[in-house]
Amino acid sequence: MNAESDERDGAAAPADPAPAAGEARESVTGDVTEGVTKEDRELGSRAPGFIKASRTLHLSWQVGVFVVGLAVVAAGIVMLPLPGPGWLVIFGGMAIWATEFVWAQLVLRWTRRKVTEAAQRALDPKVRRRNIALTAVGLVIIAVLVGIYVWKFGIVMPWKIDE
C-alpha cells in the first residue's frame, strides 16, 4: 500500500510539502532526515529544563560537567603513553563537554567531519592499493631486519640468559 493513499476510500492523501533549503524534517523516532545528519543539531546546553531555569543551578551543572569532562580527558592523556584506549577516552571526555559547551560541540563536529573524510579517502581504490603496497614493503623490511638479527645473534630465551 502506498504511504500517500488512504486505505478507507482509496483517495490519495495530500503529501507533506518538502522542506525548504536548510530546513530539516524530523521523523517519528526523532531522527533528522532529508540529508541532514544528527550532528547538525542546534548548539548549546543539553541540560534539563529545570536546571536551565535557575542560573545558580545551571552554573553548578556546567562546573560539574567541566570537572567530569576534565577528569576523563586527563585520564585519556595519561593513557596515551600507557596501555589503554587514550584517544577514545579523550574523545569521550570531549563528548561529555559537548553536552554543555558550544566550543566542544564545534570541535567534535570538526573531528567527525575529518574522520569521515579520511574514511572516504581510505576507501578509494587507488589509496587502498597504495596502502597495501606500503604495508607489504614495510613488513618485508621488518622481516629482513629480524632475520639479520636472528642470524647474527641467535634467539636466546630469557630463562637461558647467562648471568
Secondary structure as the mmCIF struct_conf table of DSSP 4:
data_model
#
loop_
_struct_conf.conf_type_id
_struct_conf.id
_struct_conf.beg_label_comp_id
_struct_conf.beg_label_asym_id
_struct_conf.beg_label_seq_id
_struct_conf.end_label_comp_id
_struct_conf.end_label_asym_id
_struct_conf.end_label_seq_id
TURN_TY1_P TURN_TY1_P1 ALA A 3 GLU A 4
STRN STRN1 SER A 5 SER A 5
TURN_TY1_P TURN_TY1_P2 GLU A 7 ASP A 9
HELX_LH_PP_P HELX_LH_PP_P1 ALA A 11 ALA A 11
STRN STRN2 ALA A 12 ALA A 12
HELX_LH_PP_P HELX_LH_PP_P2 ALA A 13 ALA A 20
TURN_TY1_P TURN_TY1_P3 ALA A 21 GLY A 22
STRN STRN3 ARG A 25 GLU A 26
TURN_TY1_P TURN_TY1_P4 VAL A 28 THR A 29
BEND BEND1 GLY A 30 GLY A 30
STRN STRN4 VAL A 32 THR A 33
TURN_TY1_P TURN_TY1_P5 GLU A 34 GLY A 35
HELX_RH_3T_P HELX_RH_3T_P1 LYS A 38 ASP A 40
BEND BEND2 ARG A 41 ARG A 41
HELX_LH_PP_P HELX_LH_PP_P3 GLU A 42 LEU A 43
BEND BEND3 GLY A 44 GLY A 44
HELX_RH_AL_P HELX_RH_AL_P1 GLY A 49 ALA A 53
BEND BEND4 SER A 54 SER A 54
HELX_RH_AL_P HELX_RH_AL_P2 ARG A 55 MET A 79
TURN_TY1_P TURN_TY1_P6 LEU A 80 PRO A 81
BEND BEND5 LEU A 82 GLY A 84
HELX_RH_AL_P HELX_RH_AL_P3 GLY A 86 ALA A 98
TURN_TY1_P TURN_TY1_P7 THR A 99 GLU A 100
HELX_RH_AL_P HELX_RH_AL_P4 VAL A 102 ALA A 122
TURN_TY1_P TURN_TY1_P8 LEU A 123 LEU A 123
BEND BEND6 ASP A 124 ASP A 124
HELX_RH_AL_P HELX_RH_AL_P5 PRO A 125 PHE A 153
HELX_RH_3T_P HELX_RH_3T_P2 PRO A 158 LYS A 160
#
